[in-house]
Amino acid sequence: MHQTSLVILSVLIDVYILYLLNVPNSAYILYPIVLFNVWHVLMIFIRVVLLAPVRRPEGP
């Protein structure tokens, strides 16, 4: 549950930053931040996808 809220928060931050990227002056400053947030979301997504089958109890 906690990782899901982190993903939602990261996506909202990405959308807000991408909105700010429409301003040409701030594009060069925010570009690395966008890359970092996208990488962070991908890492959480991959971790959840890879660990989901492990956490699921095995049937008989």
PQR file with spaces between the fields and no chain letter, atoms N, CA, C, O and H, PARSE charges and radii, in Angstrom:
ATOM       1  N    MET     1       0.833   -1.201    0.000 -0.4000 1.5000
ATOM       2  CA   MET     1       0.000    0.000    0.000 -0.0000 2.0000
ATOM       3  C    MET     1       0.874    1.259    0.000  0.5500 1.7000
ATOM       4  O    MET     1       0.571    2.250   -0.666 -0.5500 1.4000
ATOM       5  N    HIS     2       1.964    1.187    0.768 -0.4000 1.5000
ATOM       6  CA   HIS     2       2.824    2.360    0.882 -0.0000 2.0000
ATOM       7  C    HIS     2       3.536    2.648   -0.435  0.5500 1.7000
ATOM       8  O    HIS     2       3.706    3.809   -0.807 -0.5500 1.4000
ATOM       9  H    HIS     2       2.210    0.383    1.309  0.4000 1.0000
ATOM      10  N    GLN     3       3.955    1.592   -1.146 -0.4000 1.5000
ATOM      11  CA   GLN     3       4.626    1.796   -2.426 -0.0000 2.0000
ATOM      12  C    GLN     3       3.667    2.376   -3.457  0.5500 1.7000
ATOM      13  O    GLN     3       4.072    3.171   -4.305 -0.5500 1.4000
ATOM      14  H    GLN     3       3.816    0.649   -0.844  0.4000 1.0000
ATOM      15  N    THR     4       2.380    1.977   -3.388 -0.4000 1.5000
ATOM      16  CA   THR     4       1.399    2.507   -4.330 -0.0000 2.0000
ATOM      17  C    THR     4       1.236    4.010   -4.143  0.5500 1.7000
ATOM      18  O    THR     4       1.144    4.751   -5.121 -0.5500 1.4000
ATOM      19  H    THR     4       2.051    1.331   -2.699  0.4000 1.0000
ATOM      20  N    SER     5       1.199    4.461   -2.894 -0.4000 1.5000
ATOM      21  CA   SER     5       1.070    5.895   -2.635 -0.0000 2.0000
ATOM      22  C    SER     5       2.317    6.639   -3.108  0.5500 1.7000
ATOM      23  O    SER     5       2.226    7.776   -3.572 -0.5500 1.4000
ATOM      24  H    SER     5       1.273    3.859   -2.099  0.4000 1.0000
ATOM      25  N    LEU     6       3.480    5.998   -2.990 -0.4000 1.5000
ATOM      26  CA   LEU     6       4.714    6.627   -3.474 -0.0000 2.0000
ATOM      27  C    LEU     6       4.680    6.786   -4.992  0.5500 1.7000
ATOM      28  O    LEU     6       5.117    7.806   -5.526 -0.5500 1.4000
ATOM      29  H    LEU     6       3.554    5.075   -2.612  0.4000 1.0000
ATOM      30  N    VAL     7       4.158    5.775   -5.682 -0.4000 1.5000
ATOM      31  CA   VAL     7       4.073    5.852   -7.140 -0.0000 2.0000
ATOM      32  C    VAL     7       3.130    6.970   -7.554  0.5500 1.7000
ATOM      33  O    VAL     7       3.436    7.740   -8.464 -0.5500 1.4000
ATOM      34  H    VAL     7       3.802    4.947   -5.249  0.4000 1.0000
ATOM      35  N    ILE     8       1.971    7.063   -6.880 -0.4000 1.5000
ATOM      36  CA   ILE     8       1.001    8.108   -7.215 -0.0000 2.0000
ATOM      37  C    ILE     8       1.598    9.484   -6.961  0.5500 1.7000
ATOM      38  O    ILE     8       1.430   10.396   -7.770 -0.5500 1.4000
ATOM      39  H    ILE     8       1.722    6.438   -6.140  0.4000 1.0000
ATOM      40  N    LEU     9       2.295    9.634   -5.843 -0.4000 1.5000
ATOM      41  CA   LEU     9       2.915   10.919   -5.523 -0.0000 2.0000
ATOM      42  C    LEU     9       3.987   11.283   -6.546  0.5500 1.7000
ATOM      43  O    LEU     9       4.083   12.435   -6.970 -0.5500 1.4000
ATOM      44  H    LEU     9       2.433    8.892   -5.186  0.4000 1.0000
ATOM      45  N    SER    10       4.792   10.297   -6.940 -0.4000 1.5000
ATOM      46  CA   SER    10       5.838   10.553   -7.930 -0.0000 2.0000
ATOM      47  C    SER    10       5.247   10.946   -9.279  0.5500 1.7000
ATOM      48  O    SER    10       5.771   11.827   -9.960 -0.5500 1.4000
ATOM      49  H    SER    10       4.714    9.362   -6.595  0.4000 1.0000
ATOM      50  N    VAL    11       4.150   10.287   -9.663 -0.4000 1.5000
ATOM      51  CA   VAL    11       3.510   10.610  -10.935 -0.0000 2.0000
ATOM      52  C    VAL    11       2.938   12.019  -10.900  0.5500 1.7000
ATOM      53  O    VAL    11       3.050   12.757  -11.879 -0.5500 1.4000
ATOM      54  H    VAL    11       3.724    9.571   -9.110  0.4000 1.0000
ATOM      55  N    LEU    12       2.332   12.399   -9.793 -0.4000 1.5000
ATOM      56  CA   LEU    12       1.785   13.755   -9.672 -0.0000 2.0000
ATOM      57  C    LEU    12       2.896   14.782   -9.756  0.5500 1.7000
ATOM      58  O    LEU    12       2.732   15.832  -10.377 -0.5500 1.4000
ATOM      59  H    LEU    12       2.241   11.800   -8.997  0.4000 1.0000
ATOM      60  N    ILE    13       4.034   14.482   -9.129 -0.4000 1.5000
ATOM      61  CA   ILE    13       5.179   15.398   -9.193 -0.0000 2.0000
ATOM      62  C    ILE    13       5.692   15.490  -10.633  0.5500 1.7000
ATOM      63  O    ILE    13       6.050   16.570  -11.103 -0.5500 1.4000
ATOM      64  H    ILE    13       4.168   13.629   -8.624  0.4000 1.0000
ATOM      65  N    ASP    14       5.726   14.350  -11.328 -0.4000 1.5000
ATOM      66  CA   ASP    14       6.184   14.356  -12.720 -0.0000 2.0000
ATOM      67  C    ASP    14       5.265   15.192  -13.598  0.5500 1.7000
ATOM      68  O    ASP    14       5.737   15.959  -14.437 -0.5500 1.4000
ATOM      69  H    ASP    14       5.435   13.473  -10.946  0.4000 1.0000
ATOM      70  N    VAL    15       3.966   15.051  -13.413 -0.4000 1.5000
ATOM      71  CA   VAL    15       3.006   15.826  -14.209 -0.0000 2.0000
ATOM      72  C    VAL    15       3.184   17.311  -13.943  0.5500 1.7000
ATOM      73  O    VAL    15       3.155   18.118  -14.872 -0.5500 1.4000
ATOM      74  H    VAL    15       3.583   14.428  -12.732  0.4000 1.0000
ATOM      75  N    TYR    16       3.368   17.677  -12.672 -0.4000 1.5000
ATOM      76  CA   TYR    16       3.566   19.083  -12.328 -0.0000 2.0000
ATOM      77  C    TYR    16       4.851   19.627  -12.940  0.5500 1.7000
ATOM      78  O    TYR    16       4.872   20.745  -13.457 -0.5500 1.4000
ATOM      79  H    TYR    16       3.392   17.022  -11.917  0.4000 1.0000
ATOM      80  N    ILE    17       5.933   18.832  -12.882 -0.4000 1.5000
ATOM      81  CA   ILE    17       7.211   19.264  -13.449 -0.0000 2.0000
ATOM      82  C    ILE    17       7.115   19.362  -14.972  0.5500 1.7000
ATOM      83  O    ILE    17       7.647   20.298  -15.568 -0.5500 1.4000
ATOM      84  H    ILE    17       5.916   17.924  -12.463  0.4000 1.0000
ATOM      85  N    LEU    18       6.434   18.393  -15.604 -0.4000 1.5000
ATOM      86  CA   LEU    18       6.265   18.464  -17.050 -0.0000 2.0000
ATOM      87  C    LEU    18       5.447   19.688  -17.437  0.5500 1.7000
ATOM      88  O    LEU    18       5.665   20.271  -18.499 -0.5500 1.4000
ATOM      89  H    LEU    18       6.002   17.633  -15.120  0.4000 1.0000
ATOM      90  N    TYR    19       4.504   20.081  -16.578 -0.4000 1.5000
ATOM      91  CA   TYR    19       3.755   21.311  -16.814 -0.0000 2.0000
ATOM      92  C    TYR    19       4.674   22.521  -16.733  0.5500 1.7000
ATOM      93  O    TYR    19       4.549   23.458  -17.521 -0.5500 1.4000
ATOM      94  H    TYR    19       4.327   19.607  -15.715  0.4000 1.0000
ATOM      95  N    LEU    20       5.602   22.496  -15.772 -0.4000 1.5000
ATOM      96  CA   LEU    20       6.550   23.598  -15.637 -0.0000 2.0000
ATOM      97  C    LEU    20       7.539   23.619  -16.799  0.5500 1.7000
ATOM      98  O    LEU    20       8.104   24.664  -17.122 -0.5500 1.4000
ATOM      99  H    LEU    20       5.704   21.734  -15.132  0.4000 1.0000
ATOM     100  N    LEU    21       7.747   22.443  -17.434 -0.4000 1.5000
ATOM     101  CA   LEU    21       8.696   22.376  -18.544 -0.0000 2.0000
ATOM     102  C    LEU    21       8.217   23.175  -19.749  0.5500 1.7000
ATOM     103  O    LEU    21       8.995   23.446  -20.664 -0.5500 1.4000
ATOM     104  H    LEU    21       7.287   21.595  -17.172  0.4000 1.0000
ATOM     105  N    ASN    22       6.942   23.554  -19.754 -0.4000 1.5000
ATOM     106  CA   ASN    22       6.434   24.378  -20.850 -0.0000 2.0000
ATOM     107  C    ASN    22       7.044   25.772  -20.808  0.5500 1.7000
ATOM     108  O    ASN    22       7.015   26.498  -21.802 -0.5500 1.4000
ATOM     109  H    ASN    22       6.311   23.334  -19.011  0.4000 1.0000
ATOM     110  N    VAL    23       7.600   26.147  -19.646 -0.4000 1.5000
ATOM     111  CA   VAL    23       8.303   27.420  -19.538 -0.0000 2.0000
ATOM     112  C    VAL    23       9.745   27.197  -19.981  0.5500 1.7000
ATOM     113  O    VAL    23      10.463   26.437  -19.332 -0.5500 1.4000
ATOM     114  H    VAL    23       7.622   25.557  -18.839  0.4000 1.0000
ATOM     115  N    PRO    24      10.195   27.834  -21.066 -0.5600 1.5000
ATOM     116  CA   PRO    24      11.527   27.557  -21.637  0.2800 2.0000
ATOM     117  C    PRO    24      12.671   27.838  -20.648  0.5500 1.7000
ATOM     118  O    PRO    24      13.687   27.143  -20.678 -0.5500 1.4000
ATOM     119  N    ASN    25      12.527   28.826  -19.788 -0.4000 1.5000
ATOM     120  CA   ASN    25      13.618   29.208  -18.889 -0.0000 2.0000
ATOM     121  C    ASN    25      13.918   28.124  -17.866  0.5500 1.7000
ATOM     122  O    ASN    25      15.067   27.969  -17.454 -0.5500 1.4000
ATOM     123  H    ASN    25      11.702   29.391  -19.763  0.4000 1.0000
ATOM     124  N    SER    26      12.899   27.369  -17.447 -0.4000 1.5000
ATOM     125  CA   SER    26      13.109   26.394  -16.385 -0.0000 2.0000
ATOM     126  C    SER    26      13.368   24.987  -16.935  0.5500 1.7000
ATOM     127  O    SER    26      13.557   24.043  -16.169 -0.5500 1.4000
ATOM     128  H    SER    26      11.965   27.496  -17.782  0.4000 1.0000
ATOM     129  N    ALA    27      13.375   24.854  -18.274 -0.4000 1.5000
ATOM     130  CA   ALA    27      13.500   23.518  -18.859 -0.0000 2.0000
ATOM     131  C    ALA    27      14.849   22.882  -18.510  0.5500 1.7000
ATOM     132  O    ALA    27      14.911   21.707  -18.150 -0.5500 1.4000
ATOM     133  H    ALA    27      13.222   25.621  -18.896  0.4000 1.0000
ATOM     134  N    TYR    28      15.919   23.659  -18.618 -0.4000 1.5000
ATOM     135  CA   TYR    28      17.252   23.087  -18.406 -0.0000 2.0000
ATOM     136  C    TYR    28      17.471   22.738  -16.932  0.5500 1.7000
ATOM     137  O    TYR    28      18.256   21.847  -16.609 -0.5500 1.4000
ATOM     138  H    TYR    28      15.868   24.614  -18.910  0.4000 1.0000
ATOM     139  N    ILE    29      16.774   23.441  -16.048 -0.4000 1.5000
ATOM     140  CA   ILE    29      16.948   23.179  -14.616 -0.0000 2.0000
ATOM     141  C    ILE    29      16.155   21.940  -14.201  0.5500 1.7000
ATOM     142  O    ILE    29      16.631   21.147  -13.388 -0.5500 1.4000
ATOM     143  H    ILE    29      16.136   24.165  -16.310  0.4000 1.0000
ATOM     144  N    LEU    30      14.957   21.766  -14.748 -0.4000 1.5000
ATOM     145  CA   LEU    30      14.068   20.700  -14.286 -0.0000 2.0000
ATOM     146  C    LEU    30      14.250   19.399  -15.052  0.5500 1.7000
ATOM     147  O    LEU    30      13.722   18.366  -14.640 -0.5500 1.4000
ATOM     148  H    LEU    30      14.571   22.411  -15.408  0.4000 1.0000
ATOM     149  N    TYR    31      14.987   19.428  -16.160 -0.4000 1.5000
ATOM     150  CA   TYR    31      15.123   18.211  -16.965 -0.0000 2.0000
ATOM     151  C    TYR    31      15.751   17.049  -16.192  0.5500 1.7000
ATOM     152  O    TYR    31      15.234   15.935  -16.269 -0.5500 1.4000
ATOM     153  H    TYR    31      15.416   20.267  -16.495  0.4000 1.0000
ATOM     154  N    PRO    32      16.854   17.264  -15.443 -0.5600 1.5000
ATOM     155  CA   PRO    32      17.418   16.151  -14.649  0.2800 2.0000
ATOM     156  C    PRO    32      16.458   15.667  -13.567  0.5500 1.7000
ATOM     157  O    PRO    32      16.448   14.482  -13.235 -0.5500 1.4000
ATOM     158  N    ILE    33      15.648   16.577  -13.010 -0.4000 1.5000
ATOM     159  CA   ILE    33      14.692   16.177  -11.981 -0.0000 2.0000
ATOM     160  C    ILE    33      13.630   15.262  -12.573  0.5500 1.7000
ATOM     161  O    ILE    33      13.215   14.295  -11.935 -0.5500 1.4000
ATOM     162  H    ILE    33      15.656   17.540  -13.279  0.4000 1.0000
ATOM     163  N    VAL    34      13.191   15.560  -13.784 -0.4000 1.5000
ATOM     164  CA   VAL    34      12.196   14.715  -14.448 -0.0000 2.0000
ATOM     165  C    VAL    34      12.784   13.329  -14.711  0.5500 1.7000
ATOM     166  O    VAL    34      12.123   12.317  -14.480 -0.5500 1.4000
ATOM     167  H    VAL    34      13.528   16.345  -14.303  0.4000 1.0000
ATOM     168  N    LEU    35      14.027   13.287  -15.194 -0.4000 1.5000
ATOM     169  CA   LEU    35      14.665   11.995  -15.447 -0.0000 2.0000
ATOM     170  C    LEU    35      14.785   11.179  -14.166  0.5500 1.7000
ATOM     171  O    LEU    35      14.560    9.969  -14.169 -0.5500 1.4000
ATOM     172  H    LEU    35      14.564   14.109  -15.382  0.4000 1.0000
ATOM     173  N    PHE    36      15.141   11.847  -13.074 -0.4000 1.5000
ATOM     174  CA   PHE    36      15.305   11.147  -11.798 -0.0000 2.0000
ATOM     175  C    PHE    36      13.970   10.590  -11.317  0.5500 1.7000
ATOM     176  O    PHE    36      13.912    9.464  -10.823 -0.5500 1.4000
ATOM     177  H    PHE    36      15.324   12.830  -13.072  0.4000 1.0000
ATOM     178  N    ASN    37      12.892   11.371  -11.455 -0.4000 1.5000
ATOM     179  CA   ASN    37      11.585   10.915  -10.993 -0.0000 2.0000
ATOM     180  C    ASN    37      11.062    9.777  -11.855  0.5500 1.7000
ATOM     181  O    ASN    37      10.463    8.835  -11.337 -0.5500 1.4000
ATOM     182  H    ASN    37      12.939   12.286  -11.856  0.4000 1.0000
ATOM     183  N    VAL    38      11.280    9.850  -13.165 -0.4000 1.5000
ATOM     184  CA   VAL    38      10.849    8.762  -14.039 -0.0000 2.0000
ATOM     185  C    VAL    38      11.606    7.483  -13.689  0.5500 1.7000
ATOM     186  O    VAL    38      11.014    6.406  -13.631 -0.5500 1.4000
ATOM     187  H    VAL    38      11.767   10.616  -13.586  0.4000 1.0000
ATOM     188  N    TRP    39      12.906    7.601  -13.457 -0.4000 1.5000
ATOM     189  CA   TRP    39      13.721    6.435  -13.074 -0.0000 2.0000
ATOM     190  C    TRP    39      13.242    5.868  -11.743  0.5500 1.7000
ATOM     191  O    TRP    39      13.188    4.650  -11.573 -0.5500 1.4000
ATOM     192  H    TRP    39      13.387    8.476  -13.504  0.4000 1.0000
ATOM     193  N    HIS    40      12.893    6.746  -10.795 -0.4000 1.5000
ATOM     194  CA   HIS    40      12.415    6.307   -9.490 -0.0000 2.0000
ATOM     195  C    HIS    40      11.103    5.533   -9.625  0.5500 1.7000
ATOM     196  O    HIS    40      10.922    4.492   -8.993 -0.5500 1.4000
ATOM     197  H    HIS    40      12.938    7.735  -10.933  0.4000 1.0000
ATOM     198  N    VAL    41      10.198    6.041  -10.445 -0.4000 1.5000
ATOM     199  CA   VAL    41       8.910    5.355  -10.656 -0.0000 2.0000
ATOM     200  C    VAL    41       9.139    4.003  -11.320  0.5500 1.7000
ATOM     201  O    VAL    41       8.501    3.017  -10.951 -0.5500 1.4000
ATOM     202  H    VAL    41      10.344    6.886  -10.959  0.4000 1.0000
ATOM     203  N    LEU    42      10.046    3.947  -12.296 -0.4000 1.5000
ATOM     204  CA   LEU    42      10.324    2.672  -12.965 -0.0000 2.0000
ATOM     205  C    LEU    42      10.914    1.661  -11.988  0.5500 1.7000
ATOM     206  O    LEU    42      10.565    0.482  -12.033 -0.5500 1.4000
ATOM     207  H    LEU    42      10.564    4.748  -12.595  0.4000 1.0000
ATOM     208  N    MET    43      11.803    2.110  -11.108 -0.4000 1.5000
ATOM     209  CA   MET    43      12.402    1.200  -10.140 -0.0000 2.0000
ATOM     210  C    MET    43      11.347    0.642   -9.187  0.5500 1.7000
ATOM     211  O    MET    43      11.360   -0.552   -8.888 -0.5500 1.4000
ATOM     212  H    MET    43      12.087    3.068  -11.072  0.4000 1.0000
ATOM     213  N    ILE    44      10.438    1.484   -8.708 -0.4000 1.5000
ATOM     214  CA   ILE    44       9.377    1.026   -7.808 -0.0000 2.0000
ATOM     215  C    ILE    44       8.453    0.067   -8.547  0.5500 1.7000
ATOM     216  O    ILE    44       8.046   -0.955   -7.995 -0.5500 1.4000
ATOM     217  H    ILE    44      10.427    2.454   -8.951  0.4000 1.0000
ATOM     218  N    PHE    45       8.116    0.396   -9.808 -0.4000 1.5000
ATOM     219  CA   PHE    45       7.219   -0.455  -10.584 -0.0000 2.0000
ATOM     220  C    PHE    45       7.842   -1.827  -10.809  0.5500 1.7000
ATOM     221  O    PHE    45       7.180   -2.852  -10.644 -0.5500 1.4000
ATOM     222  H    PHE    45       8.446    1.227  -10.257  0.4000 1.0000
ATOM     223  N    ILE    46       9.120   -1.843  -11.185 -0.4000 1.5000
ATOM     224  CA   ILE    46       9.801   -3.124  -11.421 -0.0000 2.0000
ATOM     225  C    ILE    46       9.888   -3.921  -10.124  0.5500 1.7000
ATOM     226  O    ILE    46       9.703   -5.138  -10.130 -0.5500 1.4000
ATOM     227  H    ILE    46       9.659   -1.011  -11.318  0.4000 1.0000
ATOM     228  N    ARG    47      10.169   -3.242   -9.015 -0.4000 1.5000
ATOM     229  CA   ARG    47      10.274   -3.926   -7.727 -0.0000 2.0000
ATOM     230  C    ARG    47       8.932   -4.553   -7.337  0.5500 1.7000
ATOM     231  O    ARG    47       8.889   -5.685   -6.854 -0.5500 1.4000
ATOM     232  H    ARG    47      10.319   -2.254   -9.011  0.4000 1.0000
ATOM     233  N    VAL    48       7.846   -3.818   -7.546 -0.4000 1.5000
ATOM     234  CA   VAL    48       6.513   -4.338   -7.200 -0.0000 2.0000
ATOM     235  C    VAL    48       6.163   -5.519   -8.097  0.5500 1.7000
ATOM     236  O    VAL    48       5.627   -6.521   -7.623 -0.5500 1.4000
ATOM     237  H    VAL    48       7.881   -2.899   -7.938  0.4000 1.0000
ATOM     238  N    VAL    49       6.464   -5.409   -9.399 -0.4000 1.5000
ATOM     239  CA   VAL    49       6.117   -6.483  -10.332 -0.0000 2.0000
ATOM     240  C    VAL    49       6.931   -7.741  -10.032  0.5500 1.7000
ATOM     241  O    VAL    49       6.406   -8.853  -10.083 -0.5500 1.4000
ATOM     242  H    VAL    49       6.899   -4.596   -9.784  0.4000 1.0000
ATOM     243  N    LEU    50       8.220   -7.560   -9.717 -0.4000 1.5000
ATOM     244  CA   LEU    50       9.073   -8.731   -9.471 -0.0000 2.0000
ATOM     245  C    LEU    50       8.792   -9.368   -8.113  0.5500 1.7000
ATOM     246  O    LEU    50       8.931  -10.582   -7.968 -0.5500 1.4000
ATOM     247  H    LEU    50       8.647   -6.657   -9.676  0.4000 1.0000
ATOM     248  N    LEU    51       8.403   -8.580   -7.126 -0.4000 1.5000
ATOM     249  CA   LEU    51       8.194   -9.120   -5.790 -0.0000 2.0000
ATOM     250  C    LEU    51       6.761   -9.590   -5.564  0.5500 1.7000
ATOM     251  O    LEU    51       6.489  -10.284   -4.584 -0.5500 1.4000
ATOM     252  H    LEU    51       8.290   -7.593   -7.244  0.4000 1.0000
ATOM     253  N    ALA    52       5.842   -9.224   -6.454 -0.4000 1.5000
ATOM     254  CA   ALA    52       4.442   -9.623   -6.276 -0.0000 2.0000
ATOM     255  C    ALA    52       4.281  -11.148   -6.287  0.5500 1.7000
ATOM     256  O    ALA    52       3.600  -11.681   -5.410 -0.5500 1.4000
ATOM     257  H    ALA    52       6.063   -8.661   -7.250  0.4000 1.0000
ATOM     258  N    PRO    53       4.879  -11.871   -7.244 -0.5600 1.5000
ATOM     259  CA   PRO    53       4.727  -13.338   -7.226  0.2800 2.0000
ATOM     260  C    PRO    53       5.417  -13.970   -6.019  0.5500 1.7000
ATOM     261  O    PRO    53       4.999  -15.036   -5.567 -0.5500 1.4000
ATOM     262  N    VAL    54       6.465  -13.336   -5.489 -0.4000 1.5000
ATOM     263  CA   VAL    54       7.187  -13.900   -4.353 -0.0000 2.0000
ATOM     264  C    VAL    54       6.345  -13.791   -3.085  0.5500 1.7000
ATOM     265  O    VAL    54       6.314  -14.713   -2.270 -0.5500 1.4000
ATOM     266  H    VAL    54       6.804  -12.471   -5.857  0.4000 1.0000
ATOM     267  N    ARG    55       5.661  -12.654   -2.925 -0.4000 1.5000
ATOM     268  CA   ARG    55       4.863  -12.447   -1.723 -0.0000 2.0000
ATOM     269  C    ARG    55       3.597  -13.308   -1.745  0.5500 1.7000
ATOM     270  O    ARG    55       3.065  -13.649   -0.689 -0.5500 1.4000
ATOM     271  H    ARG    55       5.687  -11.905   -3.587  0.4000 1.0000
ATOM     272  N    ARG    56       3.116  -13.660   -2.930 -0.4000 1.5000
ATOM     273  CA   ARG    56       1.882  -14.430   -3.035 -0.0000 2.0000
ATOM     274  C    ARG    56       2.115  -15.856   -2.518  0.5500 1.7000
ATOM     275  O    ARG    56       3.048  -16.522   -2.968 -0.5500 1.4000
ATOM     276  H    ARG    56       3.548  -13.383   -3.788  0.4000 1.0000
ATOM     277  N    PRO    57       1.289  -16.332   -1.586 -0.5600 1.5000
ATOM     278  CA   PRO    57       1.472  -17.686   -1.048  0.2800 2.0000
ATOM     279  C    PRO    57       1.214  -18.742   -2.120  0.5500 1.7000
ATOM     280  O    PRO    57       0.276  -18.632   -2.909 -0.5500 1.4000
ATOM     281  N    GLU    58       2.060  -19.759   -2.131 -0.4000 1.5000
ATOM     282  CA   GLU    58       1.937  -20.801   -3.141 -0.0000 2.0000
ATOM     283  C    GLU    58       0.820  -21.782   -2.779  0.5500 1.7000
ATOM     284  O    GLU    58       0.653  -22.149   -1.616 -0.5500 1.4000
ATOM     285  H    GLU    58       2.822  -19.849   -1.490  0.4000 1.0000
ATOM     286  N    GLY    59       0.061  -22.197   -3.793 -0.4000 1.5000
ATOM     287  CA   GLY    59      -1.027  -23.143   -3.575 -0.0000 2.0000
ATOM     288  C    GLY    59      -0.498  -24.567   -3.480  0.5500 1.7000
ATOM     289  O    GLY    59       0.675  -24.810   -3.762 -0.5500 1.4000
ATOM     290  H    GLY    59       0.197  -21.899   -4.738  0.4000 1.0000
ATOM     291  N    PRO    60      -1.336  -25.497   -3.091 -0.5600 1.5000
ATOM     292  CA   PRO    60      -0.925  -26.906   -2.972  0.2800 2.0000
ATOM     293  C    PRO    60      -0.658  -27.527   -4.335  0.5500 1.7000
ATOM     294  O    PRO    60      -0.303  -28.703   -4.419 -0.5500 1.4000
